[in-house]
Amino acid sequence: MSLFAGCGSKNAEKTEPAQAEQPAKKEETAKKEEPAKKEDKPIVIGISLLTLEHQFFQDMKASMEKIAAESR
């Protein structure tokens, strides 16, 4: 037993590819970006924990604080 199904319209319009799908121009691909300048600012990483009532999240907080202190 086989069952084939589909949907569509006889009057469906053909659309052109979106602008992003078209190939880039040669000038755009030839541009080279300059590397980012390294700054001496410290890196700051923020975290958000669901709750500190559960041991799992308490362990995560303690581990992250320990690693952060060691890397300074």
Secondary structure, 3 states (H helix, E strand, C coil): CCCCCCCCCCCCCCCCCCHHHCCCCHHHHHCCCCCCCCCCCCCCCCCCCCCCCCHHHHHHHHHHHHHHHHCC
